[in-house]
Amino acid sequence: MSGRIFQNVVLQLKENTDRTVGVIDGEGIVIACSELAMIGQRWAEHVPAINAAGGAIVTSEGKTFKALNGWGTQFDYAAFAFGDNEISKTVCAMATVALNAAKSYYEEKHDRGSFIKDIISDNIMLGDIYVRAKELRVTADVPRGVFVVRTLKKGESVPTDVIQSLFPDRQNDFVLSIGEGDVVLIRQMPEGSGIKELNKIASSIEEALRAGGEPTVVVGIGTVATDFTAPVIPGYSKDLKGSDNLKYNPTKAKELWAKADAISKYDGKLTFSFNADGGAQPIYEAVVNQVNNTLGIQASINPMPTFQEFRDAISNRTIKGAFRTAWQPDYPSAENYLYQLYDTAAANGHGSNDGDYSNKDVDKLLDQAASATDQETAIKYYHDAEEILLEQLPAFPLYYSNADGVAAKGVKNFQMDWQNQPIYEEMSK
C-alpha cells in the first residue's frame, strides 16, 4: 500500500492534535508520520507487542499502537501516537478510524489482492506489472505456483481462512476468492521447485480441508480449455463461436440432458476410463462427481492398470464409455491437432482419431487450410473447422497442461514456447 495515502491522513490529523502520530508497517518501519524526519525509521522492537495485542490498543516504550484492519497472525500496518496515557490512546484510536477508512478505499483500487487478480484475469498490461509490483512491494522475479481450489457442490464455498492459515506469509503468498466458490492460492516457491513440490502443497491443502469437514473440495493446476488446440499455437482463439459450450453450465446441462432423455431414456452407467499408472485419477474423480451431482445419473471411474492396456483397449475399439485422451504437438500448427485427431482420414485405426469422428465439412475445411498459400487464410479455415467441432463436440477439451519453468532472479520476460522450452530471445536482465 502506498504510504502517500497514509501520509495525507496523518497530516490532516496533525492539525487537530499536538501528539506525534503516524503509521508503521509489519516490519516496524515508519511509513507515515506527522514528524517527517521520522519516516523511514525502523522500530522493530514494538512489533511483537502489537502482534500479541490481537488488534487491541497496546503501549510499548512510551508509544501507543493499534493495528489497522485486515491483519491475521501478523499485522500489516499499525497506527501510533506518542505517549502512553489516556489522551494518547484516544488519539491513536481516532487515527485508526481515519486510517482504516483510507486503507479500505485504497485497497479497492490498488491493494496486492487486486493486483494479483488483475494479472490472473489478464486485466493489466505487461509493462505495468513490474511498476505496480515495485510500488506494492511484491517481488516479481521469483517462481510461484498457482492453485485453484473449487467446491464440487453448488452452494458450498471454500473456507478461505483454512487456506490462509496454511500460508500466513501475506507478503509473498496470496489467497484470493475468485468467483463463486473458487479460491486461488499464489504460493512463492523455492528456486528449483518442480511438480513434486507443487503436488505436496496441493495435498496439504486437501488434507486441511478434509480435516475441516470439506470432502467435496478439489485442487488443480492448469488452464481451462477454450478450444481444440492450445494457447501456444499460432491462430489460437478463445472467442470462437461455440466456445461457451466448454464452460461449466449446470443449468444448461440439465436442460439438454432432459431433452436427450425425452428422445431416448438413459438407464445405463457412464464410465470414464484412464490409465492408473499416471496422475489422472483425481481429475476423473472430480469429473465423475460433477456429472453425478449435476445430472443425477450413475457415473463412475474405470481405472485401467497400465498405459499400454489402456491404449490397446482404445486401439482395438473395445473400450466402453468415455475415456481420457491427451495430445502433445509435433509442430506449432493447428493442423497438428485438428487433422490428426478429427479428420476422417485419421479414423478407423488409420491415425489418432480414436473416436472415429467423421464430418465432410470439417474434412473439406482442413483440406482448404492445408492448401492455403498464407498462414492467415489457413487459420481462418481452421477456425471454421473448430467451430463445427465446438458445436458437435466429438471430444470435450478439459484443460491445457501448464508448463513448468525456472528462471534466475533478475531475468525478465521469461516465457515458454510450444515445446515447453524457454524463449531465450525474449529474455533480458
N, C-alpha and C positions, 0 to 999 in steps of 0.2 A: 504494500500500500504506500502511496505517495505521502511523504512527510509534509509536503506543502499543504495538504488538506488539514492535517492536524495543526500545523503552524498557524494557519489562518484563524482557526477556532481559539487557539491559545492566545493570540494577540488580542482578540476580542475580549477574552476573559481578563486579560491584564488590565483593561480599562475599569474593571469592577472589583478588583481585589489588590491588596498590597502583598499577597503571597506570591512567591515564585511557583509557577505551575508549568506542567509540560507532559510529555509522553515518552516512555521508554519502550523498546521492543523486547522480544523474548530473550535476547542476549544481554539485556541491560544497557543498551546503547541509547542515549538521549537523542531522539529524532525530531523533537519539537520542544521548545521552551520559551517562556516569556523573557528569559535572560539569554540572548542569542549566543553569548560566549560559551555557554554550557553545551550547546548542540555538538554531538559527536563524542562527548564524554562517555565512558563505559562504567556502569555501576553494577557490575556482575554480582556484587555481594548482596544485593537486595533480591535477586531473582528467586532463590529458594524460599524466602519468606512469602513472596507474592504467590508462588505456586501452591505453597502449603495452606494459604488462606482460603482456597476454594472459591474465589470470586468475591470474598468479603473485603471490607476495608482493613488494612493492616499497616502498622507503623514499623519502621525499620531505620535505626540510626538517625533519628531526628527528621525523618521524612514520612509522609503518609501516601499509601499507594492503594489503587483499586484496579483490578484487571478489567479491560473492556470486554464486551460481548464476543462470543464466538470461540472461546478457548476450550481445550479439552484437558489432557493431562498436563499440558504446559500452556501458559498464556502466550498470546501473540503480541499484545500491546497492553500497557497499563498507564493510567493517568497518575500523576503525582502532584503533591503540594508540599512545600517546605513547612516543617513544623510537625508536632505530634500531639497537638491539643485538639479540643472540640472544634475550634474555628477551622483548623487545617483539614479536619475530617469533613466538615461541611463543604468547604471549598473544593476538596477532592471529589466528593460525591456529586456536586453540581457540575464540575468539569467533566466527570464521567458521562453524565446525561448528554451534555452537548457533544462530546467527542463520539459517543456511540451513535448519535444521530448522523454526524458527518461520516462516520465509518460505514454505516448502513447505506447511505446514499452513494458513497464512492464505490463500494463493493458491487453495487448493482451494475456499474459500468466498467469497473477496472480491476476487480479482485482476481486472484490467481485462478479460482474456480472458473470464472467466466472466461478467462484467458485460455485455459485448457479446453473448455467446451468449444470455444471458437476454433481451436486447432482441430479438434475431433470432427466438427461439423464443416470443416473447410470454409470457415467464415472469416478468414484473416489472410492477408497477402503474405507470401513467404518472406519478403523483405522486412515486414513489420514484426515478425516473430521474435527476432533477436533483439530488436529495440524494446519491445514490451517485456521480454524476459529479463532484460537488464534492469528495467525500471521496477519490476516486481520482485527482483532478486531471485529469479528462477534460473538455475543452472541449465543452460541449453544443450551443451555438448557432452551429454552423458547418456549411456544406454538406459532405456526404460522399457518395461513390459506393460502391456495394456491388457486388462482382464475385464470381460463383461460378465456380470452376474445377473441372471434373469430368473424370475419365478415362472413355473410352468402352469400354475393355476390362475385363472382370471380373478382379479380382486385382491390377490396377495401382493405384498410388497417385500422387498429385500430389506432386512434390518441394517440400515447404514451404519448404526453405531457399533454393531458387532465387527464389521469390516474395519471401521475406523480404529477400533481398539487394537486390532492386529497390527495396524500400520499407523502409529501415532505421530510419526515424523511429518508434520504438515508443511515443513519447509521443502522436503524432497519428494514426498508421496502425496497423491491426490485421490480422494474418494468422493465421487460426484454422482448425484442422481440424474440419470439421463432418461427422459421419457417416463412412461407409466410402467412401474415395476422393474426398471433396469437400474443397476448401479455399476459404475465404471471405476476400476482401480488403475491408476497410473503409478507404477512402482519403479523407483530408481533401482537399477541393477548394478552389481559389481562388474568391473571390467572382465571380459571373457566369459560372461554368463551365456548359457545356451538353453536348449529346450528342457533339459533336466531341471534346471533351477526354476524355470517357468512352471513346469508341471508340479514341482514341490510347493510353490506358492498357491497354485490353484487347488491342490489337495488340502492345504492348511485352511483355506477359505471354506471349502466344502465341509471339512470336519467341524469347524467352528459353527457353521450354520446348522449342520445336522445336530450338533450338541445342544443348540438353542431351540430345537424343535422345528427346523425348517427343512423337511425332507424333499421338498419339490423344487429345490434351487439347483441350477447347473451353472458351471463356469466354463467359458470358452475363449479361445484365442483364434481370431480370424476376421475376415471381412465378408459381410453378407453379399451374396452374388446378385447381380442385376442383369446378367446376360449369359450367353453360351460360350464366351471367350474368356478374357481376363483383362484387368486394367492396364497391364504392361504391353498389350498387343496393339499395334497401330490400328486406329479406327474404332477402338473401344468406345462404347457409349452407354451411359446409364439411363438414357432418356428414350430408348426405343419404345415404339408402340407395343404394348403388351407386357412391359417390364413390371407393371403393377401386379401381374399375375404371380410374381415371385415373392410378393410381400405377404407377411403374416396377416391374414384377414379371417378370423374365425367366423364372423357373421356370414360373409360371402361363401366360405367353405361349407357351412351348414346348409345354406340355400341351394348350392349346386349339388351337394350330396343328396338332399331331399328330392331334387328333380331327377337325379340319376336313379334313386331308389324307386321312384314312381314308374320309371321305364322298366327297370329290372331290379328286383329286390336283392340286396347283397346280404347273405347269411353266413358267408364263409369267414375264415380267419386270414387276415392280411399279415404276411410275414415280410420282414426286412432282413435280408441276408448280407453278411460281410465276413471277411476273414478274421478269425480271432487272434491271429499272431501279429496283428498290427495294433494301432491305437484307436480303432474306430468305435469300440463298444459304447463308451459314454455318449458319443454323438447319436448313435442309433437308439440307445435307450431314451434319450431326450426326444427324438423324432417319434418313437412309439408312444411315449407318454402324451405328447402333444396331439397326436392323431386320436388316441383313445379319449382324451379329455375334451377335444373339440367335436369329434364326430360321434362319440359314444359307440364305436364299433370295437370288434375284437382284433387288436393288432399286437404283434409280439416280435421280438428279435429272433433271428436264426443264425447264430454264430457258427461258422464252419472252421474246423481246426487250423488249416493252413491256407496260405495264399494259393498254392498250387491246386488244392482240392476245390477252392472257391472258383478259380479261373477255369478249371476243367468243366465244372458244372455249367458255367456261363457259355463256354465254347461249344459244349455238347447240347446246349439248349435244354438241359434237364432241371435247371433251377426254377423254382416257383416263386411267385410274388415279386416284390420289389427287391433290388439288390444294389449294393454300393458300386460306384464307379468313380474313377478319377482320371485326370489327363494332364500330362506334362508336355508342353510343345517341343517339337524338334527345331522349329524356326519361328521367328516372330511374325506370324501371319494368321489372320482369321481362317484362312484356308486349312491350316493345320488342325484346327478344331472342327470346323463345320463339315468339310468334305470327308475327313477321316471318320467322323462319328455319326453323320446323318445322311450322307448320300446313299442312294440305292445301291451304287456300285460297291459300297463297303459293307453291305448287309449279307445275311445268309452265309456267314462264315468266310466271306471274301475280304474282310477287313475288321475294323474296330467298331462297326455299327452293331453293338451287342443286342440292341433292342429290335433289330431288323426293321427300323423305321424306313418308310418309303413315301416320298411325295414328289410327283413330277415337277411341280412348280419350284420346289427347293432345288431339285437336280438342275433345272434349267438356269436358275439364278446363279448357282455355283459354277456352272459351265461358263456363263457370261462373265462372271468375275475372273475366272481363270484366263479368259481370252482378252480381257481388258488391257489396254495399252498404257494405262496410268493407274497409280495407286488410288487416287480419289474416286475414279469410276468403279474400280474393283470394290472399294469399301462400300459404295452405295449399294451394289448388288448383294454384298454380304449382309448389310443392314436389312435389306428387304427379305433375305432368306431367314435371318434371325427373327424377324417379326412374325413370320409364319410359325417358326418353332416356338416362339413365346405364346402364340395362340393355341397351338396344338399340344405343346409340352410332351414330346416323346420321352424326355428325361426332365428331371427337376433339379436345376442348379441350386446348391445349398450355400456354399461359401468358397471364397478364394483363400487358399492357404497362404498365410503371411510368411515372408522370408525372414530369416534370422541374419543379422549382420552386426559387426562390431567395428567401431572406429575410435581412433585415439582422440584424446581431448584436444581441442583446437582445430579439428578438421571440420570444415563447413560444407554444406550441400552434399552430404552423404546420401546416395540413392542406390537402389538395386535395379538391375536390368531384368529382362525377361528370363534370363538364365539363373536368376538369384545371385548374380555377381555384382560387385560394386562398379558403378560407372565412374572410373577413375578420372576421366577428363572433366567431369563436373565438380570435382573436389577442389578445395582450396584451403589454405591455412587461415 
